Amino acid sequence: MKILTDIQLAAAIALTHMRSRLKQTIVATAGVTFGIMVFVFMVSFITGSNEYIRAIAFDQSPHLRLYNEVQTAPGTIIGKVMPNTVNMVDHVKPKDVLPGLKDGKHVVQTLALNPQVAAISGSINAQVFYRLGSSTINGVINGIEFDAENALFNLQSKLTDGSFKELSTMPNSVVMGVGLAKRLNVKTGDRLALTTENGNNFFVTVVGTFKTGMTDIDKQQSYANLNTVQRFLGVPAAYITDIKIKLHDMEPAPALSLELQQKYGFQGSDWKQDNAAILQGDILRSLIVYGVAVTILLVAGFGIFNILTMMIYEKMKDIAILKAMGFSDSDIRWIFLVQALIIGITGALLGLLFGFLCSWGISKIPYKSDVMITLDHLPVSFNAMYYITGFTFGIITTTLAGYLPSRKGSHVDPITILRG
């Protein structure tokens, strides 16, 4: 009860001091408010942008992918025949083999039964040339089974014109990325020539266009039915080059990828490898945001430190009188700590309020992008953890800023001051 009374008395004296130095109190509070506001706003906006970019990238990439990369043979025939001699062989060339997955369709059926797997698709990824008049563009054609691929990447939501369903009903049909269609100057219903790597030529009909928001994909990729691409390449019906998998939980993907590579003898990658640049960029942007925000809060803390220090020098006689009246060192410390806490709590709460209002306001600003098709407003994250972190850091900063001046004030010798 006595402690509570002491704190109430310290708070009353602290408020009297703050009212006597109202302008400095407002400046200190405004510094904390501005620091917390900038922290909340910057973290919310940049994190929201990062999350949106990640969502776009991850939506278009599987959690893990299995493929068969054609590589130069690790040894030569002469090396096998004469293993104990030094053999120099220049310009070793890879075998002339197709990059298909052995028993790929069987592997797809087997992995589909794995309880970790949410969706799986076997497809063909092939380099082709799209030709229309004098325009020849190097690109990629993906042979897919639409239902399986749609379960992975929600292709239907990315369609801007036409229909994916026609891929299975119309021979030699493709759904083309909007960037590629624009480069070729074609639209739904147009016909163009397609040349495979083997020199086979076919005429295809554009039955739709899609936009993923990933420029590299939209400018060079198209989809066709799996059987259609197999016929273009002149390969068997069991031939596929890629197995793409999405898991219920994406975190075990790297370990599962290594396990499947060893089990089936394929090469593979996972979402962390495929999106390494985006993930690294997220870390760097977050470090910049937190660095700037922490710097602002530290500057606000130094402002509070200077104001309280000046207040102590100006109130030396008041402190001496209080100590002569029986106030202990801890009572004096509490007076100035309470001032710092009042400034910190008030500034932090106002900062959270203004930070939220700024974040909410910018999230309502319309934003149209020719690249990001699903983006209609600026992305902002309203994660409660940012507000908790900002408030906590603001209180800690102001408390530390007030501790040293309060400690100095508590060591004042009243006899020396009163003697003048």
C-alpha positions in Angstrom: 0.0 0.0 0.0 2.9 2.3 0.9 4.6 1.6 -2.5 1.3 2.5 -4.3 1.1 5.7 -2.3 4.7 6.6 -3.1 4.2 6.0 -6.8 1.0 8.1 -6.8 2.9 11.0 -5.1 5.8 10.6 -7.6 3.3 10.7 -10.5 1.7 13.9 -9.1 5.0 15.6 -8.8 6.1 14.3 -12.3 3.0 15.7 -13.9 3.6 19.1 -12.2 7.2 19.1 -13.6 5.9 18.1 -17.1 3.2 20.9 -17.1 5.9 23.4 -16.2 7.9 22.3 -19.2 5.0 21.7 -21.5 6.7 22.5 -24.8 9.6 20.1 -24.1 7.2 17.4 -23.0 5.2 17.8 -26.2 8.3 17.6 -28.3 9.5 14.5 -26.5 6.1 12.8 -26.9 5.9 13.8 -30.6 9.4 12.2 -31.1 8.2 8.9 -29.7 4.9 9.2 -31.6 6.7 9.8 -34.9 9.1 7.0 -34.4 6.4 4.4 -33.6 4.2 5.7 -36.4 7.0 5.4 -39.0 7.9 1.9 -37.6 4.4 0.6 -37.9 3.8 2.2 -41.3 7.0 1.0 -42.9 6.9 -2.5 -41.5 3.2 -2.9 -42.5 3.7 -1.6 -46.0 7.0 -3.3 -46.9 5.9 -6.6 -45.2 2.6 -6.5 -47.1 4.5 -5.9 -50.4 6.9 -8.7 -49.6 4.0 -11.1 -48.8 2.2 -10.2 -52.0 5.3 -10.8 -54.2 6.0 -14.0 -52.4 2.4 -15.1 -52.9 2.6 -14.4 -56.6 5.9 -16.3 -56.9 4.9 -19.2 -54.8 1.5 -19.5 -56.5 3.3 -20.1 -59.7 6.0 -22.5 -58.4 5.6 -26.0 -56.9 6.9 -26.8 -53.4 9.2 -29.3 -55.1 10.0 -30.4 -58.6 11.5 -33.5 -60.1 13.2 -33.5 -63.5 15.9 -35.2 -65.5 18.7 -32.8 -66.5 21.0 -34.0 -69.3 24.6 -33.8 -68.1 28.0 -34.6 -69.4 29.1 -38.1 -68.5 31.3 -38.2 -65.4 33.7 -40.6 -67.1 34.8 -41.8 -70.5 35.0 -45.2 -72.1 38.8 -45.1 -72.2 38.8 -44.2 -68.5 36.8 -47.3 -67.8 39.1 -49.5 -69.9 42.3 -48.0 -68.6 41.5 -46.8 -65.1 45.1 -46.8 -63.8 46.5 -44.4 -66.4 46.1 -40.7 -67.1 43.7 -40.3 -70.0 43.1 -36.9 -71.7 39.9 -36.5 -73.6 38.7 -33.1 -74.8 35.2 -31.9 -75.6 33.3 -34.7 -73.9 29.7 -34.4 -75.1 26.5 -35.4 -73.3 24.6 -38.4 -74.6 21.9 -37.7 -77.2 19.0 -38.7 -74.9 15.6 -37.2 -74.1 15.2 -35.5 -70.7 12.2 -37.7 -69.9 11.6 -39.3 -66.5 11.8 -43.0 -66.4 8.4 -44.5 -65.4 7.4 -40.9 -64.7 3.6 -41.5 -64.9 3.9 -44.4 -62.5 5.9 -42.2 -60.1 3.2 -39.6 -60.3 0.5 -42.2 -59.4 2.6 -43.5 -56.5 3.4 -40.1 -55.1 -0.3 -39.1 -55.3 -1.0 -41.6 -52.5 1.6 -39.9 -50.2 -0.3 -38.2 -47.3 2.1 -35.3 -47.5 1.1 -34.5 -51.1 -1.8 -32.0 -51.6 -1.5 -31.9 -55.5 0.7 -33.4 -58.1 1.1 -33.0 -61.9 3.2 -34.7 -64.5 4.0 -32.5 -67.5 6.3 -31.8 -70.4 8.4 -28.7 -70.6 9.8 -28.1 -74.1 11.6 -25.3 -75.9 9.9 -24.3 -79.2 9.9 -21.4 -81.7 6.7 -19.5 -82.2 6.4 -18.1 -85.7 4.0 -15.7 -87.3 4.9 -14.0 -90.5 8.4 -12.6 -90.0 8.3 -12.8 -86.2 10.1 -15.8 -84.6 10.2 -15.9 -80.8 11.9 -18.5 -78.7 9.6 -19.8 -75.9 8.4 -22.7 -73.9 5.4 -24.9 -74.3 4.0 -26.9 -71.3 2.1 -30.1 -72.0 -0.3 -30.5 -69.1 -3.3 -32.4 -67.9 -5.5 -29.4 -67.0 -7.2 -30.7 -63.9 -4.0 -31.7 -62.3 -2.1 -28.5 -63.2 -5.1 -26.4 -62.2 -5.1 -28.0 -58.7 -1.4 -27.0 -58.4 -1.5 -23.4 -59.7 -5.2 -22.4 -60.0 -4.7 -21.7 -63.7 -8.4 -20.9 -64.2 -8.1 -17.8 -62.1 -5.3 -16.5 -64.3 -7.2 -16.8 -67.6 -7.8 -13.5 -69.2 -9.6 -14.7 -72.4 -10.8 -18.0 -73.9 -10.9 -21.3 -72.1 -8.5 -24.0 -70.9 -11.1 -26.6 -71.5 -10.6 -26.4 -75.3 -7.1 -27.7 -74.9 -8.5 -31.2 -74.5 -11.2 -30.9 -77.2 -9.5 -28.9 -80.0 -6.5 -30.4 -81.7 -3.3 -28.4 -81.8 -4.6 -25.7 -79.5 -2.6 -23.5 -77.0 -3.4 -21.1 -74.2 -0.7 -18.4 -74.4 0.8 -15.9 -71.9 -0.4 -12.3 -72.5 3.1 -11.1 -73.0 3.9 -13.7 -75.6 0.6 -13.0 -77.4 1.4 -9.3 -77.4 4.9 -9.9 -78.8 3.4 -12.1 -81.6 0.4 -9.7 -82.1 -2.1 -12.6 -81.8 -5.4 -13.0 -79.9 -7.8 -15.8 -79.2 -8.8 -17.6 -82.4 -5.6 -16.8 -84.4 -3.3 -19.4 -85.9 0.4 -19.5 -85.9 3.3 -21.9 -86.6 5.2 -23.7 -84.0 8.6 -25.4 -84.5 10.1 -27.9 -82.1 13.8 -28.3 -81.3 13.8 -31.3 -83.7 12.6 -29.1 -86.6 9.0 -30.5 -86.6 6.5 -27.8 -87.8 2.9 -27.6 -86.7 0.1 -25.0 -86.9 -1.6 -24.2 -83.6 -4.7 -22.2 -82.7 -4.7 -19.8 -79.8 -7.8 -20.7 -77.7 -7.0 -18.4 -74.7 -4.6 -16.1 -72.9 -3.4 -16.0 -69.3 -1.6 -13.7 -67.0 0.3 -14.9 -63.9 1.9 -11.6 -62.9 5.4 -13.1 -63.5 6.8 -11.3 -66.5 9.2 -14.0 -67.6 6.4 -16.6 -67.7 3.9 -14.4 -69.4 6.3 -13.4 -72.1 7.5 -16.8 -73.2 5.2 -19.6 -72.0 2.1 -21.3 -73.3 0.1 -24.4 -72.3 -1.2 -27.2 -74.5 -2.7 -30.6 -73.8 -0.1 -33.3 -72.7 -1.0 -35.6 -75.6 -0.7 -32.7 -78.1 2.9 -31.9 -77.0 3.8 -35.6 -77.0 2.7 -35.7 -80.6 4.7 -32.5 -81.4 7.8 -34.1 -80.0 7.2 -37.5 -81.4 7.5 -39.3 -78.0 5.5 -42.1 -76.4 2.3 -41.4 -74.3 4.2 -42.2 -71.1 6.8 -39.5 -71.7 6.9 -36.6 -69.2 9.8 -34.3 -68.2 8.6 -32.8 -65.0 6.8 -33.9 -61.8 5.5 -30.9 -59.8 4.3 -31.3 -56.3 2.5 -29.1 -53.7 2.5 -30.3 -50.1 0.1 -29.7 -47.3 3.0 -28.3 -45.3 5.8 -26.7 -47.5 8.5 -26.7 -44.8 9.5 -30.4 -45.3 9.9 -29.9 -49.0 13.7 -29.7 -49.1 14.2 -32.9 -47.2 11.5 -34.7 -49.2 13.0 -33.5 -52.4 16.4 -35.1 -51.5 14.6 -38.3 -50.4 12.8 -38.6 -53.7 15.9 -37.8 -55.8 17.8 -40.6 -54.1 14.8 -43.0 -54.4 14.1 -42.4 -58.1 17.4 -41.2 -59.5 16.0 -37.8 -60.7 17.3 -34.3 -60.2 15.1 -32.0 -58.2 14.6 -28.6 -56.6 12.4 -27.1 -53.9 10.6 -23.8 -53.3 13.5 -22.4 -51.3 16.0 -23.0 -54.1 13.6 -21.8 -56.8 12.8 -18.6 -54.9 16.1 -17.9 -53.2 16.4 -14.4 -54.6 12.9 -13.4 -53.3 13.6 -14.9 -49.9 17.0 -13.1 -49.6 15.4 -9.9 -50.8 12.8 -10.2 -48.0 15.5 -10.5 -45.4 17.4 -7.5 -46.7 14.3 -5.3 -46.9 13.2 -6.3 -43.4 16.7 -5.4 -42.1 16.5 -2.0 -43.7 13.0 -1.3 -42.3 13.9 -2.3 -38.8 17.2 -0.5 -39.0 15.5 2.8 -40.0 12.7 2.4 -37.4 15.1 1.6 -34.6 17.3 4.6 -35.5 14.2 6.9 -35.4 13.2 5.5 -32.0 16.8 5.9 -30.6 16.8 9.5 -31.8 13.5 10.0 -29.9 15.1 8.4 -26.9 18.0 10.8 -26.9 15.5 13.6 -27.1 13.8 12.4 -24.0 17.2 11.9 -22.3 18.2 15.5 -23.1 14.9 17.0 -21.9 14.9 15.1 -18.6 18.6 16.0 -18.0 17.8 19.7 -18.6 14.8 19.4 -16.3 16.9 18.0 -13.5 19.4 20.8 -13.8 16.6 23.3 -13.7 14.9 21.6 -10.8 18.0 21.0 -8.6 16.6 23.2 -5.8 13.2 21.5 -6.0 15.0 18.1 -5.7 17.1 19.3 -2.8 13.9 20.6 -1.0 12.2 17.2 -1.6 15.1 15.3 -0.2 15.3 17.6 2.7 11.6 16.9 3.4 12.4 13.2 3.6 12.1 11.9 0.0 14.5 9.0 -0.6 16.8 8.4 -3.6 14.3 5.9 -4.9 11.4 8.4 -4.6 13.4 10.9 -6.7 14.2 8.2 -9.3 10.5 7.4 -9.5 9.6 11.0 -10.2 11.7 11.1 -13.3 11.1 7.6 -14.4 7.3 8.3 -14.2 7.9 11.3 -16.5 9.7 9.1 -19.0 7.0 6.4 -18.8 4.2 8.9 -19.3 6.0 10.3 -22.4 6.7 6.8 -23.7 3.2 5.3 -23.2 1.5 8.4 -24.5 3.8 8.6 -27.5 3.6 4.9 -28.2 -0.2 4.8 -28.1 -0.5 7.8 -30.4 2.2 6.3 -32.7 0.3 3.1 -33.0 -2.9 5.0 -33.7 -1.4 7.2 -36.4 0.6 4.3 -37.8 -2.6 2.2 -38.2 -4.4 5.2 -39.8 -1.6 5.7 -42.3 -1.4 2.0 -43.1 -5.2 1.8 -43.5 -5.3 4.8 -45.7 -2.6 3.6 -48.1 -4.3 0.2 -48.3 -7.4 1.9 -49.7 -5.5 3.7 -52.5 -6.4 2.1 -55.8 -3.4 0.7 -57.7 -3.6 -0.8 -61.1 -0.7 -2.8 -62.6 -0.3 -4.3 -66.0 2.1 -6.8 -64.4 0.4 -7.7 -61.2 -3.1 -8.7 -62.5 -4.6 -9.4 -59.0 -3.4 -6.2 -57.5 -6.1 -3.5 -57.2 -4.9 -1.8 -54.0 -1.5 -1.3 -52.4 -0.7 -4.4 -50.2 -0.4 -3.7 -46.5 0.0 -6.2 -43.6 -1.9 -5.6 -40.4 -0.1 -8.2 -38.3 -0.7 -7.4 -34.6 2.9 -8.4 -33.8 4.2 -5.2 -35.4 2.0 -3.1 -33.1 3.1 -5.1 -30.0 6.8 -4.8 -31.1 6.5 -1.1 -31.7 4.8 -0.4 -28.4 7.3 -2.5 -26.4 10.3 -1.0 -28.1 8.9 2.5 -27.5 8.5 1.9 -23.8 11.9 0.3 -23.4 13.6 3.1 -25.3 11.9 5.8 -23.2 12.5 4.0 -19.9 16.2 3.6 -20.7 16.3 7.3 -21.7 14.8 8.3 -18.4 16.8 6.0 -16.2 20.2 7.8 -16.3 18.7 11.3 -15.6 16.6 9.9 -12.8 19.7 8.2 -11.3 21.6 11.4 -11.5 18.8 13.3 -9.9 18.6 10.8 -7.0 22.3 11.4 -6.2 21.8 15.1 -5.6 23.2 16.3 -2.3 20.5 18.6 -0.8 23.0 20.3 1.6 25.3 21.4 -1.3 22.4 22.7 -3.4 20.7 24.6 -0.5 24.0 26.3 0.5 24.2 27.5 -3.1 
